[in-house]
Amino acid sequence: RFYVDTCVEVGRRDTLLTMSPLRLSELEIRFYGGAVADDVDDDVSHVVCHKSDLSRLEKLKEIRRGRKRKFHCVMSDWLGECIELKALVAEAGFLAVSKTGYLNSSV
């Protein structure tokens, strides 16, 4: 299950970024049989971000710290690669990076 970072405030669909380049990612996920969550709930395994707007990574990091089951925070390129190769690709080369480092490291 995916959460796509298309809102100004994480999980608040009333703050949807209508011109987000990730809107297409949401459609692709659904087209290929994936589920898109409205919030970063306990079933989310991947959060998809776009390189043009990483402003919510710290909030996502905070959410991740509070969870037993961690999620991968990846750039949208990862999704494109999975679709192109028709397989789940390792997340390591596509991790979203914040000012303090990789979201997926040590937390």
N, C-alpha and C positions, 0 to 999 in steps of 0.2 A: 504494500500500500504506500502511496506517495503523497507527500505534501509539496505543492508547487508554490514557491515564494512569490505570489502575485498580489499581495496585500501590503499596504503601507504599514499596518500593524499586524503582526503575526496572528493568524487565525480569525481575523475580523473581516469577513466578506463584505461588510459595509464600507471598507476602506480599499476596495479592489482597485488595482492599477489597470485601467481599461486599455492602455496602450503598452502594456508589458510584453516584451518579446517572449515571455514564458507562457502566454495564453495558447500559443501553438503547441507547446510542450504538453499542456493539459490535454489538448485534443488528441495528440499522438499517443499518450499514455492510455487514454480511453479506447482509442481505435485499435490498439494492439492488445486489449484485454486487461489492462491494469486498472486499479482503483485509485481515485484521487480523493483525498480527505480534505475537509474544510478547515481542519485544525491539526496541529501536531499531537495527535492522540497516541495511545499506547500501541496501536496497530501499525503506525507509520514506521517503515524501515528505511526510507530514503526521502530526503528533502532536496528538491531541485532548485538551484539558484542560478542567476545569470550574472556573468562577469561585469555587466554594466551597472549593477546595483547590489552591492554586498552590505548595505547599511543595516540589515537585520541579523547579521551573523552573530553578533554578541548576544542578542535575545535568544536566538536558536541555541547557542552554546549553553546559556542559562537553563533553558528547557531540557536540553540533553543531560546536563549534570543531575537533574532531579529525577531522571528515569533509570529504572533497573535495566531495561532493554534499550540499548543505545541505537540511534539511527545514523545512517551515513548522510553527510551533507555534501552533495556533488554539484558540479557545474552542469549546465544543460548539455554540454558537449558529450557527457557520459551517456545521456539518454540517446542522443543521435548515433553514437558508436554502437550501443546495444541494438538499436533498430537496424543499422546497416549490417552488422554481423549476425543478426538474428540470434543473439545469445546474451546472457548476462555477463557483462565485462567487469573485470576487477575495478573497484572504485579508486584504488590508490593513485592512479594517474590523473584523476579528475576531481580531487577534493577541493572544496571551497576554502579559500584562505582569507583569514581576517587579519587585522593589524597585529594581533597577538600570536598569530601562527595558525596552523591547520586546525580546523574545528574538530576533526576526528582524532586528534592526538591527545593522549593522556587524561581525557576527561570523560 
